[in-house]
Amino acid sequence: MKILVPVKRVLDYNVKARVKPDQSGVDLSNVKMSMNPFDEISVEEAVRLKEDGKAEEVVVVSIGPEKAQETIRTALAMGADRGILIKTDETVEPLGVAKLLAKVVEEESPDMVVLGKQAIDDDANATGQMLGALLGWPQGTFASKVEIADGAANVTREVDGGLQTIKISLPAIVTTDLRLNEPRYASLPNIMKAKRKPIDMKAPDDYGVDIAPRLQVVKVTEPPKREAGEIVESVEELVSKLKNEAGVL
């Protein structure tokens, strides 16, 4: 079985996002970038399936600037076998990403695509579902447990009411949630080995996909600063303030 794992280069989750002075977007200059945390979980799950003998090859694909090679190398150091970079400096929306991934799937013929449920930069939570629709494949979203057996995947999903377990036939799409696993840290020997693993360089034009944006960002602003709280002496005073000052009662 071959597993395809899309990964995205995003602003590191430990870094405070800054808005550009012209409010056209988030300032990404001179800040730490890293792999999307949900994609780290996807890579870890794919590598575990390979270690368990359920998969033979793990292929990582990323869509982004040339520096996204660093993100692919991180996945290779975690245990993936090879990478594909679809190089573009443009911002690619979820539908464009899904269309490109669909072309990669046609080329690579994986048995499963495992990707993060969302990226922490746009929080779109749409690529996996769109990819499933384009391919006509079954999908198990928000996975907290994945088991492979007899040409099918049992996926435990995190839903509003608790957990739901579904059985989907392969090939299939799986999007990962936070509690699926805990990603490993790449060891130094594996980091060195990853430098020798191949990364194929591609471009959107190689797949004949139009990635022109359909959405326009009007303005990006920082959230308003929270005002300091106020300590009250009694429940009666609290109710009075909520009613007369806050106007919420």
C-alpha positions in Angstrom: 0.0 0.0 0.0 1.2 3.5 -0.9 0.2 6.5 1.3 0.3 10.1 0.1 0.6 12.7 2.7 0.1 16.4 1.8 2.0 18.8 4.2 1.8 22.6 4.4 4.4 25.2 5.5 2.8 27.6 7.9 3.7 30.2 10.5 5.0 28.3 13.6 2.3 27.9 16.2 4.6 29.4 18.9 4.9 32.7 16.9 2.5 35.5 17.4 1.0 36.5 14.1 1.6 40.1 13.0 -0.6 42.0 10.5 1.1 43.8 7.7 1.0 47.7 8.0 -1.3 47.9 4.9 -3.6 45.3 6.5 -3.4 43.1 3.3 -2.5 40.0 5.3 -0.2 38.4 7.9 3.4 39.4 7.9 5.5 36.3 7.2 8.9 38.1 6.7 11.7 37.0 9.1 9.5 34.7 11.2 9.8 31.0 12.0 7.9 28.7 9.7 7.2 25.0 10.3 5.0 22.1 9.3 1.3 22.5 10.0 0.7 20.6 13.3 -2.2 18.5 11.9 0.1 17.5 9.0 2.7 16.3 11.5 0.1 14.0 12.9 -0.7 12.8 9.3 3.0 12.0 8.6 3.3 10.2 11.9 0.3 8.1 11.2 1.5 7.2 7.8 4.9 6.2 9.1 3.4 4.1 11.8 1.3 2.3 9.3 4.5 1.6 7.3 6.3 0.4 10.4 3.3 -1.9 11.2 3.7 -3.5 7.7 0.4 -2.0 6.4 2.1 0.3 3.9 5.2 0.0 1.8 5.8 3.6 0.8 5.0 7.1 2.2 5.1 9.9 -0.3 5.0 13.5 1.0 3.7 16.4 -1.2 3.7 20.1 -0.5 2.5 23.1 -2.5 4.3 26.3 -1.9 7.6 28.3 -2.3 11.0 26.7 -2.6 11.5 27.0 1.1 8.7 24.4 1.5 11.5 21.8 0.8 12.4 22.3 4.5 9.0 21.1 5.5 9.3 18.1 3.2 12.7 17.3 4.6 11.2 17.3 8.1 8.6 14.7 7.0 11.4 12.7 5.3 13.4 12.7 8.6 10.3 11.4 10.4 10.3 8.4 8.1 8.7 9.3 4.8 10.4 7.9 1.7 10.3 10.7 -0.9 8.8 14.1 -1.5 7.1 16.1 -4.2 7.2 19.9 -4.2 4.8 21.8 -6.4 6.6 25.1 -6.5 4.5 28.3 -6.5 4.9 31.6 -4.7 1.2 32.3 -5.1 -1.3 31.7 -2.3 -3.3 28.6 -3.3 -6.8 28.3 -2.0 -8.2 24.9 -0.8 -10.0 24.2 -4.1 -6.7 24.8 -6.0 -4.9 22.6 -3.6 -7.5 19.8 -3.9 -7.3 20.0 -7.7 -3.5 19.7 -7.7 -3.6 16.9 -5.2 -6.1 15.1 -7.4 -3.6 15.2 -10.3 -0.8 13.9 -8.0 -3.1 11.1 -7.0 -3.7 10.2 -10.6 0.1 10.1 -11.1 1.1 8.3 -8.0 -1.9 6.0 -7.5 -1.8 5.8 -3.7 -4.2 3.6 -1.7 -4.8 6.3 0.9 -4.3 10.0 1.2 -3.8 11.1 4.8 -3.8 14.8 5.5 -4.5 17.2 8.4 -8.1 18.2 8.9 -7.1 21.9 8.6 -4.1 24.3 8.4 -3.6 26.6 11.3 -3.1 29.6 9.0 -6.5 29.8 7.2 -8.4 27.2 9.3 -10.3 26.3 6.1 -10.9 22.6 6.9 -11.9 22.0 3.3 -9.1 20.5 1.3 -9.7 16.9 2.4 -13.4 17.0 1.7 -12.9 18.7 -1.7 -10.3 16.1 -2.7 -12.6 13.3 -1.8 -15.3 14.8 -3.9 -13.0 15.3 -6.9 -11.7 11.8 -6.7 -15.1 10.2 -5.8 -13.3 8.4 -2.9 -14.8 7.7 0.5 -13.5 9.8 3.3 -13.0 9.6 7.1 -12.6 13.0 8.5 -11.5 14.2 12.0 -9.9 10.8 12.6 -8.7 9.9 16.2 -8.0 6.3 15.3 -7.3 4.5 12.0 -7.1 0.7 11.6 -6.3 -1.0 8.2 -7.6 -4.5 7.4 -8.9 -6.5 4.5 -8.7 -3.6 2.0 -10.7 -1.3 4.2 -10.1 1.3 6.9 -11.9 1.5 10.2 -11.8 5.2 11.1 -12.9 6.5 14.5 -14.1 10.1 14.1 -14.4 12.9 16.6 -17.9 14.3 16.3 -20.0 16.7 18.4 -21.7 13.9 20.2 -18.6 11.9 21.0 -17.0 9.3 18.7 -18.2 7.6 15.6 -16.6 4.6 13.9 -17.0 4.1 10.2 -15.7 1.5 7.8 -14.5 2.8 4.4 -13.1 0.9 1.4 -9.7 1.8 0.0 -8.6 3.9 -1.7 -9.8 6.6 0.7 -9.2 10.0 2.2 -8.5 10.4 5.9 -8.1 13.7 7.7 -6.4 13.7 11.0 -7.5 15.2 14.4 -5.3 16.1 17.3 -5.8 12.9 19.4 -4.8 10.5 16.6 -1.2 10.3 17.8 1.8 12.2 19.1 4.3 13.0 16.4 7.8 11.9 17.0 10.9 14.1 17.0 13.3 13.4 14.1 16.6 12.0 15.3 19.9 13.4 14.1 20.8 10.3 12.0 17.4 10.4 10.3 17.8 14.1 9.6 21.0 13.4 7.9 19.4 10.5 5.9 16.6 12.8 4.9 19.1 15.0 3.0 19.7 12.1 0.6 16.1 11.3 0.0 14.7 12.5 -3.4 12.3 15.5 -3.8 10.7 15.9 -7.2 10.2 19.5 -8.3 7.0 20.3 -10.1 4.9 23.4 -11.0 1.1 23.9 -11.2 1.4 24.2 -15.0 2.8 20.6 -15.1 -0.6 19.4 -14.0 -2.6 21.9 -16.1 -4.4 23.3 -13.0 -5.6 26.9 -12.7 -4.7 28.1 -9.2 -5.9 31.7 -9.7 -7.6 32.8 -6.5 -11.4 33.0 -6.3 -11.5 35.0 -3.1 -10.3 38.5 -2.4 -8.9 39.6 1.0 -10.5 42.9 1.8 -8.7 43.7 5.0 -6.9 41.8 7.9 -7.0 43.3 11.3 -5.8 42.2 14.8 -8.5 41.3 17.3 -9.4 44.1 19.8 -7.4 44.0 23.1 -9.3 42.5 26.0 -10.1 45.0 28.7 -9.1 44.2 32.3 -11.7 42.4 34.4 -13.4 43.7 37.5 -13.7 42.0 40.9 -17.1 42.3 42.6 -17.9 41.8 46.3 -21.1 39.9 46.0 -23.5 38.0 43.6 -25.9 40.9 43.9 -23.3 43.4 42.7 -22.4 41.0 39.8 -26.0 40.7 38.7 -26.5 44.5 39.0 -23.4 45.2 36.8 -24.4 42.6 34.2 -27.9 44.1 34.1 -27.2 47.8 34.2 -23.7 48.2 32.8 -23.1 45.2 30.5 -26.8 45.0 29.5 -26.7 41.2 29.1 -29.5 40.4 31.6 
